[in-house]
Amino acid sequence: MLEHDKPTIEDIERKTLSSISKYEDLVYLDRAHISAKDFEIYPEIATFIFEYPYKYNKFPDEDIIKTQFSNFNYTPVKHVKYILNLFRKEITTRRTREILSTANKYLKMDADEAVSYLLKSSKHLLFESSLTNRSVADGETQQFIDSYLTGLEESKKLGISKFVSPWINTMYQWPLGSVGVFWGRQGAGKSFLAMDTSIRVAYNKKKKVICISPELSKRDMNCRFHSVLGRYHKYSFDSSKLIQNLEMENFDDYTSFLNKIAHTDLWVTYETGREKFTTATIESIIDNESPYLVYVDGLTLIKDNTSDKVEGWEHVQNVIMDLKNMAIMKGIVILGVAHSNRVDEVSYDSVGKFADRLIHVAEWPHALVDGRIERRTISQQNANRNDIRYVLITKNRTGITMAKSVEILFDPSIGLIGDLNDKTVEQAKVENTYKHFEELVKTVNDGGKIISELDNILSDR
């Protein structure tokens, strides 16, 4: 092709935007990490076309685009894949030049830094040209039978039946390619519940988990993990004491526990470095680690691939959309935590439009009414308890939702998290109750107070 025959970037952008007519076209660009901001000449039109199908469940035709942008010369092409690929290569060329220019600056200062930058940045230039999630629904029926029987056997091992509570069923069963969001007010316990769920769904099945921690340090997050996992090994470790390096009476137990898990290498934590986590960074980590599940503790602190001007819950939506695409393409489960300052002013749909499940956590009973969380009166029996949380499944693409919240036992300082009907957790609750009673006997000489505490224990049982 002669130089003067090569289309200009204006031609390529115009024909690309004129030719996008189905989700497959957007997926193609998304797999190349191309968003509306990558269009230098028509960014506003690109934003309009990219967002339109998610708002109206259809793609804008020529009339709609010309109504919004009267000066746009709508020029579709017959071979859409060709123009999409041409545009992708133009963007790749631009990005490559930018990377090489920056790497050259690093090279003048430190060769190792330059190499590290090149390795990290060049991964985002790779394009997965073929879909890897192809499946034959009729010719591979034996695989479906095997998959069902394997899943059924795992459910039986976990003590799951068709009569279990909605909470247990939702927490234990996560299809590959799904994204779940735990949301609620600060301090409600979302992070601990999401961590416990990650342990149940993946780690306890000897499957790898990547923990993304944009807020806490690796050490603090790992101390929390030890506290929650410890309960599954019949230990009780106070996570706050571990984090603050305070004296523990059961330090020997902690040493024994660490020796048990010393060579597992199935829980890997990443903390924020010099720059914030981005969805592109998370994807790079996934490619390197090949996990079964990714746990992101703080979706609001993750940068997405769109404009930096997007803020608030719209930003969280973009992050979740990026993570959903990753979950599908990589065949993994992703669990995220979203903090909200005022839950009652946020529609559950705005928190996770692209999530498969939304799980709301609060310190008080609540229900979902007309798309909003409404607080309910707490029972007298639970009024003075601080080891109870209330969980509501507000969205579930692969199962049932719930009209009102359910109670769960929640004492993360010693790893107690779970459904009140869960026998394992119930046994832990009993152990903890009698441990508390033994400590009370040692420290309190007032017989009346001991009797009062015993009455409370018996009434709870």
SEPA-26971 format. One record per residue (C-alpha): x, y negated, z negated; residue number from 1. Coordinates in Angstrom, 1 decimal, decimal comma, padded with zeros to 4 digits. Layout:
# SEPA-26971
{{X Y Z} NUM} ...
This chain:
# SEPA-26971
{{000,0 000,0 000,0} 1} {{001,3 -003,4 001,0} 2} {{001,7 -006,0 -001,8} 3} {{-000,9 -008,3 -000,4} 4} {{-003,4 -005,3 -000,3} 5} {{-003,1 -004,7 -004,0} 6} {{-006,3 -006,0 -005,8} 7} {{-005,8 -008,9 -008,3} 8} {{-006,5 -008,5 -011,9} 9} {{-009,7 -010,6 -011,3} 10} {{-010,9 -008,1 -008,7} 11} {{-010,2 -005,2 -011,0} 12} {{-011,9 -006,7 -014,0} 13} {{-015,0 -007,8 -012,0} 14} {{-015,4 -004,5 -010,3} 15} {{-014,9 -002,6 -013,6} 16} {{-017,6 -004,6 -015,4} 17} {{-019,9 -004,3 -012,4} 18} {{-019,5 -000,5 -012,3} 19} {{-020,0 000,4 -016,0} 20} {{-023,4 002,1 -016,1} 21} {{-023,3 005,0 -018,5} 22} {{-021,8 006,0 -021,8} 23} {{-019,2 008,2 -020,1} 24} {{-017,6 005,0 -018,7} 25} {{-017,3 003,4 -022,1} 26} {{-015,9 006,7 -023,5} 27} {{-013,3 006,7 -020,8} 28} {{-012,1 003,2 -021,7} 29} {{-012,3 003,9 -025,4} 30} {{-010,0 006,9 -025,0} 31} {{-007,5 004,4 -023,6} 32} {{-008,1 002,2 -026,6} 33} {{-009,5 -000,5 -024,3} 34} {{-012,0 -003,0 -025,8} 35} {{-013,7 -006,2 -024,6} 36} {{-010,7 -008,3 -025,8} 37} {{-008,5 -006,6 -023,2} 38} {{-010,3 -008,4 -020,4} 39} {{-008,3 -011,6 -019,8} 40} {{-010,7 -013,2 -017,3} 41} {{-014,1 -012,0 -018,3} 42} {{-014,0 -011,3 -022,1} 43} {{-017,5 -012,7 -022,8} 44} {{-019,1 -010,6 -020,0} 45} {{-017,2 -007,5 -021,2} 46} {{-018,4 -008,1 -024,8} 47} {{-022,0 -008,4 -023,5} 48} {{-021,8 -005,2 -021,5} 49} {{-020,0 -003,2 -024,2} 50} {{-022,5 -004,1 -026,9} 51} {{-025,7 -004,0 -024,9} 52} {{-026,3 -000,2 -024,9} 53} {{-025,9 000,0 -028,7} 54} {{-028,5 -002,8 -029,1} 55} {{-031,1 -001,7 -026,5} 56} {{-030,3 002,0 -025,8} 57} {{-029,6 001,2 -022,1} 58} {{-027,0 -000,4 -019,9} 59} {{-027,6 -003,9 -018,4} 60} {{-028,3 -003,9 -014,6} 61} {{-027,2 -006,5 -012,1} 62} {{-030,3 -008,7 -012,7} 63} {{-029,7 -008,8 -016,5} 64} {{-026,0 -009,6 -016,1} 65} {{-026,6 -012,4 -013,5} 66} {{-029,3 -013,9 -015,8} 67} {{-026,8 -014,2 -018,6} 68} {{-023,8 -015,1 -016,4} 69} {{-025,1 -016,8 -013,2} 70} {{-021,6 -017,4 -011,8} 71} {{-020,5 -013,8 -012,1} 72} {{-019,9 -012,1 -008,7} 73} {{-021,4 -008,7 -009,4} 74} {{-019,5 -006,2 -007,3} 75} {{-019,9 -002,5 -008,1} 76} {{-017,8 000,2 -006,5} 77} {{-018,9 003,7 -005,4} 78} {{-016,0 005,6 -007,0} 79} {{-016,3 004,4 -010,6} 80} {{-013,6 006,6 -012,1} 81} {{-011,1 005,1 -009,6} 82} {{-011,7 001,5 -010,7} 83} {{-011,7 002,5 -014,4} 84} {{-008,4 004,2 -014,0} 85} {{-006,9 001,3 -012,1} 86} {{-007,9 -001,1 -014,9} 87} {{-006,5 001,3 -017,5} 88} {{-003,2 001,3 -015,7} 89} {{-003,1 -002,5 -015,6} 90} {{-003,7 -002,6 -019,3} 91} {{-001,1 000,0 -019,9} 92} {{001,4 -001,9 -017,8} 93} {{000,7 -005,1 -019,8} 94} {{001,1 -003,3 -023,2} 95} {{004,3 -001,6 -022,1} 96} {{005,9 -004,9 -021,2} 97} {{004,8 -006,3 -024,6} 98} {{006,2 -003,3 -026,4} 99} {{009,5 -003,4 -024,6} 100} {{009,9 -007,2 -025,1} 101} {{009,3 -006,7 -028,9} 102} {{011,6 -003,7 -029,0} 103} {{014,3 -005,7 -027,4} 104} {{014,1 -008,3 -030,2} 105} {{014,4 -005,5 -032,8} 106} {{017,3 -004,0 -030,9} 107} {{019,3 -007,2 -031,3} 108} {{018,9 -006,9 -035,1} 109} {{018,8 -003,1 -035,8} 110} {{018,9 -000,1 -033,4} 111} {{017,0 002,1 -035,9} 112} {{014,2 -000,4 -036,3} 113} {{013,9 -000,7 -032,5} 114} {{013,6 003,1 -032,1} 115} {{011,1 003,4 -034,9} 116} {{009,0 000,6 -033,4} 117} {{009,1 002,2 -029,9} 118} {{008,0 005,6 -031,2} 119} {{005,2 004,2 -033,2} 120} {{003,9 001,8 -030,5} 121} {{004,3 004,1 -027,5} 122} {{001,9 006,6 -028,9} 123} {{-001,0 004,2 -028,3} 124} {{-000,1 004,1 -024,6} 125} {{-000,9 007,8 -024,1} 126} {{-004,2 008,6 -022,6} 127} {{-006,1 011,9 -023,0} 128} {{-007,2 012,4 -019,4} 129} {{-009,4 015,4 -020,0} 130} {{-012,1 016,0 -022,6} 131} {{-011,1 018,7 -025,1} 132} {{-014,5 019,3 -026,6} 133} {{-015,9 021,3 -023,6} 134} {{-018,2 024,2 -024,6} 135} {{-020,4 026,7 -022,7} 136} {{-023,7 027,0 -024,4} 137} {{-024,9 030,2 -022,7} 138} {{-021,8 032,1 -021,7} 139} {{-020,0 032,0 -025,0} 140} {{-022,9 033,2 -027,3} 141} {{-020,7 035,6 -029,2} 142} {{-018,7 032,6 -030,5} 143} {{-021,9 031,0 -031,9} 144} {{-022,8 034,3 -033,6} 145} {{-019,3 034,6 -035,1} 146} {{-019,4 030,9 -036,2} 147} {{-022,8 031,4 -037,9} 148} {{-021,8 034,5 -039,7} 149} {{-018,6 033,0 -040,9} 150} {{-020,4 029,9 -042,2} 151} {{-023,0 032,0 -043,9} 152} {{-020,3 034,1 -045,6} 153} {{-018,6 030,9 -046,9} 154} {{-021,9 029,6 -048,2} 155} {{-022,5 032,8 -050,1} 156} {{-019,0 032,6 -051,7} 157} {{-019,8 029,1 -052,8} 158} {{-023,1 030,3 -054,3} 159} {{-025,2 028,4 -051,8} 160} {{-028,6 029,6 -050,9} 161} {{-031,5 028,0 -049,0} 162} {{-033,0 027,0 -052,3} 163} {{-030,1 024,8 -053,5} 164} {{-030,6 021,1 -054,2} 165} {{-030,3 018,6 -051,2} 166} {{-027,2 017,1 -052,9} 167} {{-025,3 020,4 -053,1} 168} {{-026,2 021,3 -049,5} 169} {{-025,1 017,9 -048,2} 170} {{-021,9 017,8 -050,1} 171} {{-020,8 021,3 -049,1} 172} {{-021,8 021,5 -045,5} 173} {{-020,0 019,0 -043,1} 174} {{-019,9 019,9 -039,4} 175} {{-016,7 019,1 -037,5} 176} {{-016,9 015,9 -035,6} 177} {{-019,0 014,3 -038,4} 178} {{-018,5 011,0 -040,3} 179} {{-019,8 010,4 -043,8} 180} {{-019,9 007,1 -045,7} 181} {{-020,2 006,8 -049,5} 182} {{-021,4 003,3 -050,3} 183} {{-022,6 001,2 -053,3} 184} {{-021,5 -001,4 -055,8} 185} {{-017,9 -001,7 -057,1} 186} {{-017,3 000,7 -059,9} 187} {{-020,2 003,0 -059,1} 188} {{-017,9 006,0 -058,6} 189} {{-017,9 006,3 -054,8} 190} {{-014,2 006,9 -054,5} 191} {{-014,2 009,7 -057,0} 192} {{-017,2 011,3 -055,5} 193} {{-015,8 011,2 -052,0} 194} {{-012,5 012,6 -053,3} 195} {{-014,3 015,5 -055,0} 196} {{-016,3 016,2 -051,9} 197} {{-013,0 016,3 -049,8} 198} {{-011,6 018,8 -052,3} 199} {{-014,8 021,0 -052,1} 200} {{-015,2 020,8 -048,3} 201} {{-011,6 021,2 -047,3} 202} {{-008,8 021,5 -049,9} 203} {{-010,4 024,3 -051,9} 204} {{-010,8 026,2 -048,6} 205} {{-007,0 025,8 -048,0} 206} {{-007,5 023,2 -045,3} 207} {{-005,5 020,0 -044,9} 208} {{-006,7 016,7 -046,1} 209} {{-005,3 013,2 -045,3} 210} {{-006,0 010,5 -047,8} 211} {{-005,8 007,0 -046,5} 212} {{-005,4 004,5 -049,4} 213} {{-005,5 000,8 -048,2} 214} {{-005,9 -000,4 -051,8} 215} {{-004,3 001,9 -054,4} 216} {{-000,7 003,0 -054,3} 217} {{000,1 006,6 -053,4} 218} {{001,0 007,4 -057,0} 219} {{-002,3 006,0 -058,4} 220} {{-004,3 007,9 -055,8} 221} {{-002,5 011,1 -056,4} 222} {{-003,1 010,8 -060,2} 223} {{-006,8 010,6 -059,5} 224} {{-006,5 013,6 -057,3} 225} {{-004,7 015,6 -060,0} 226} {{-007,5 014,7 -062,5} 227} {{-010,3 015,8 -060,2} 228} {{-008,5 018,9 -058,9} 229} {{-007,5 019,8 -062,4} 230} {{-011,1 020,7 -063,3} 231} {{-011,1 023,4 -060,6} 232} {{-008,1 024,9 -062,4} 233} {{-009,9 024,7 -065,8} 234} {{-007,8 021,7 -067,0} 235} {{-008,9 018,2 -068,1} 236} {{-006,5 015,4 -067,3} 237} {{-007,4 011,8 -068,0} 238} {{-006,5 009,9 -064,7} 239} {{-006,2 006,6 -066,5} 240} {{-003,5 008,0 -068,8} 241} {{-001,7 009,5 -065,9} 242} {{-001,7 006,2 -064,0} 243} {{-000,6 004,2 -067,0} 244} {{002,0 006,7 -068,3} 245} {{000,2 007,1 -071,6} 246} {{000,9 010,0 -073,9} 247} {{-001,2 013,1 -073,2} 248} {{-001,8 015,9 -075,7} 249} {{-002,0 018,4 -073,0} 250} {{001,2 017,4 -071,1} 251} {{002,3 021,1 -071,1} 252} {{-001,0 022,0 -069,3} 253} {{-000,3 019,2 -066,8} 254} {{003,2 020,6 -066,1} 255} {{001,7 024,1 -065,6} 256} {{-000,9 022,7 -063,3} 257} {{001,7 020,8 -061,1} 258} {{003,8 024,0 -060,8} 259} {{000,7 025,9 -059,5} 260} {{000,1 023,4 -056,7} 261} {{003,8 022,5 -056,0} 262} {{004,1 024,3 -052,7} 263} {{000,7 023,8 -051,2} 264} {{001,2 020,7 -049,1} 265} {{-002,5 020,4 -048,2} 266} {{-003,2 016,9 -049,6} 267} {{-001,2 014,1 -048,0} 268} {{-001,7 010,5 -049,1} 269} {{-000,8 007,4 -047,1} 270} {{-000,7 003,9 -048,7} 271} {{-000,7 000,5 -047,0} 272} {{002,7 -000,6 -045,8} 273} {{003,8 -004,1 -044,6} 274} {{000,7 -004,2 -042,3} 275} {{-002,9 -003,3 -042,9} 276} {{-004,2 000,1 -041,8} 277} {{-005,8 -000,1 -038,4} 278} {{-008,0 002,6 -036,8} 279} {{-005,2 003,0 -034,3} 280} {{-002,7 003,7 -037,1} 281} {{-005,1 006,2 -038,6} 282} {{-005,4 008,0 -035,3} 283} {{-001,6 008,2 -035,0} 284} {{-001,5 009,7 -038,5} 285} {{-004,2 012,3 -037,5} 286} {{-002,1 013,2 -034,4} 287} {{001,0 013,7 -036,5} 288} {{-000,7 015,6 -039,4} 289} {{-003,5 017,6 -037,7} 290} {{-005,8 017,6 -040,7} 291} {{-009,2 019,2 -041,2} 292} {{-010,6 016,2 -043,1} 293} {{-009,6 012,6 -043,5} 294} {{-010,7 010,6 -046,6} 295} {{-010,5 006,8 -046,2} 296} {{-010,9 005,0 -049,5} 297} {{-011,9 001,5 -048,4} 298} {{-013,4 001,0 -045,0} 299} {{-013,7 -002,8 -045,5} 300} {{-009,9 -003,0 -045,7} 301} {{-009,3 -001,2 -042,3} 302} {{-008,8 -003,2 -039,1} 303} {{-010,7 -002,1 -036,1} 304} {{-009,8 -002,4 -032,4} 305} {{-012,0 -005,4 -031,8} 306} {{-011,5 -009,1 -032,4} 307} {{-010,2 -010,2 -035,7} 308} {{-013,0 -012,7 -035,9} 309} {{-015,5 -009,9 -036,7} 310} {{-016,2 -009,9 -040,4} 311} {{-018,5 -008,4 -043,0} 312} {{-020,7 -005,4 -042,3} 313} {{-020,3 -005,8 -038,5} 314} {{-016,6 -005,2 -039,0} 315} {{-017,4 -002,0 -041,0} 316} {{-019,7 -000,9 -038,2} 317} {{-016,8 -001,2 -035,7} 318} {{-014,5 000,7 -038,0} 319} {{-017,0 003,5 -038,4} 320} {{-017,6 003,6 -034,6} 321} {{-013,9 004,0 -034,0} 322} {{-013,7 006,8 -036,7} 323} {{-016,7 008,6 -035,2} 324} {{-015,0 008,7 -031,8} 325} {{-011,9 010,1 -033,5} 326} {{-013,8 012,7 -035,4} 327} {{-015,5 014,0 -032,2} 328} {{-012,3 013,9 -030,1} 329} {{-010,1 015,5 -032,8} 330} {{-012,7 017,9 -034,1} 331} {{-012,3 016,9 -037,7} 332} {{-014,4 015,6 -040,6} 333} {{-014,0 012,0 -041,8} 334} {{-015,3 010,6 -045,1} 335} {{-015,1 006,9 -045,9} 336} {{-015,9 004,7 -048,8} 337} {{-017,6 001,3 -048,3} 338} {{-017,8 -001,2 -051,2} 339} {{-020,7 -003,8 -051,3} 340} {{-021,0 -006,6 -053,7} 341} {{-024,8 -006,7 -053,6} 342} {{-026,3 -003,5 -052,5} 343} {{-029,9 -004,9 -052,5} 344} {{-029,1 -007,3 -049,7} 345} {{-027,6 -004,8 -047,4} 346} {{-029,7 -002,5 -045,2} 347} {{-028,4 001,1 -045,2} 348} {{-028,5 001,1 -041,4} 349} {{-026,0 -001,8 -041,3} 350} {{-023,5 000,1 -043,4} 351} {{-023,2 003,1 -041,1} 352} {{-025,0 002,7 -037,8} 353} {{-022,6 005,2 -036,3} 354} {{-022,1 007,4 -039,3} 355} {{-023,7 010,9 -039,5} 356} {{-024,4 010,7 -043,2} 357} {{-024,8 007,8 -045,6} 358} {{-024,6 008,6 -049,3} 359} {{-025,4 005,8 -051,8} 360} {{-024,0 006,0 -055,3} 361} {{-025,2 003,9 -058,3} 362} {{-025,2 003,8 -062,1} 363} {{-029,0 003,7 -062,1} 364} {{-031,9 005,6 -060,4} 365} {{-032,9 004,2 -057,0} 366} {{-034,9 004,9 -053,9} 367} {{-034,9 004,0 -050,3} 368} {{-037,9 001,7 -049,4} 369} {{-038,2 000,2 -045,9} 370} {{-034,5 000,6 -045,2} 371} {{-033,4 -001,0 -048,5} 372} {{-032,3 000,3 -051,8} 373} {{-034,7 -000,4 -054,7} 374} {{-033,8 000,1 -058,3} 375} {{-035,9 002,4 -060,5} 376} {{-036,3 002,5 -064,3} 377} {{-033,8 004,8 -066,0} 378} {{-035,2 007,5 -068,3} 379} {{-035,0 007,2 -072,0} 380} {{-033,0 010,4 -072,2} 381} {{-030,3 009,0 -069,9} 382} {{-030,4 005,4 -071,1} 383} {{-027,3 005,6 -073,3} 384} {{-025,3 008,1 -071,2} 385} {{-022,3 007,0 -069,3} 386} {{-021,5 010,4 -067,7} 387} {{-024,4 010,3 -065,2} 388} {{-024,5 008,8 -061,7} 389} {{-027,4 008,7 -059,2} 390} {{-026,9 009,8 -055,6} 391} {{-029,2 009,1 -052,7} 392} {{-028,8 010,5 -049,1} 393} {{-030,1 007,7 -047,0} 394} {{-029,2 009,1 -043,6} 395} {{-028,4 012,5 -042,4} 396} {{-028,2 013,5 -038,7} 397} {{-027,7 017,2 -039,5} 398} {{-030,1 017,7 -042,4} 399} {{-032,6 016,1 -044,7} 400} {{-032,7 012,7 -046,3} 401} {{-034,0 012,0 -049,8} 402} {{-036,8 009,7 -051,0} 403} {{-035,3 009,1 -054,4} 404} {{-031,9 009,6 -056,0} 405} {{-030,8 012,7 -057,9} 406} {{-028,7 012,8 -061,1} 407} {{-025,2 014,1 -061,0} 408} {{-022,8 014,7 -063,9} 409} {{-020,0 012,1 -063,5} 410} {{-017,0 011,9 -065,8} 411} {{-014,0 011,4 -063,5} 412} {{-011,6 010,7 -066,3} 413} {{-011,5 014,4 -066,9} 414} {{-012,6 015,6 -063,4} 415} {{-016,2 016,3 -064,1} 416} {{-018,2 015,6 -061,0} 417} {{-021,2 017,5 -059,6} 418} {{-024,8 018,5 -059,4} 419} {{-026,4 019,1 -062,8} 420} {{-027,6 022,5 -061,3} 421} {{-024,1 023,5 -060,3} 422} {{-023,1 026,4 -062,6} 423} {{-019,4 025,5 -062,4} 424} {{-020,0 021,9 -063,4} 425} {{-022,5 022,9 -066,0} 426} {{-019,9 025,2 -067,6} 427} {{-017,4 022,4 -067,6} 428} {{-020,0 020,2 -069,2} 429} {{-020,4 022,7 -072,0} 430} {{-016,7 023,0 -072,5} 431} {{-016,3 019,2 -072,7} 432} {{-019,3 018,9 -075,1} 433} {{-017,7 021,3 -077,6} 434} {{-014,3 019,8 -077,1} 435} {{-015,8 016,5 -078,1} 436} {{-017,5 018,1 -081,1} 437} {{-014,2 019,7 -082,3} 438} {{-012,4 016,3 -082,1} 439} {{-015,3 014,7 -084,0} 440} {{-014,9 017,3 -086,8} 441} {{-011,2 016,6 -087,1} 442} {{-011,5 012,8 -087,3} 443} {{-014,8 012,1 -089,1} 444} {{-015,4 013,0 -092,7} 445} {{-019,0 011,7 -092,8} 446} {{-021,1 014,9 -092,8} 447} {{-024,3 013,0 -091,8} 448} {{-022,6 011,6 -088,7} 449} {{-021,5 015,1 -087,7} 450} {{-025,0 016,5 -088,1} 451} {{-026,4 013,6 -086,1} 452} {{-023,9 014,4 -083,3} 453} {{-024,8 018,1 -083,4} 454} {{-028,5 017,3 -083,1} 455} {{-027,7 015,3 -080,0} 456} {{-025,7 018,2 -078,5} 457} {{-028,5 020,7 -079,2} 458} {{-031,2 018,3 -077,8} 459} {{-029,1 017,9 -074,6} 460} {{-028,8 021,7 -074,2} 461} 
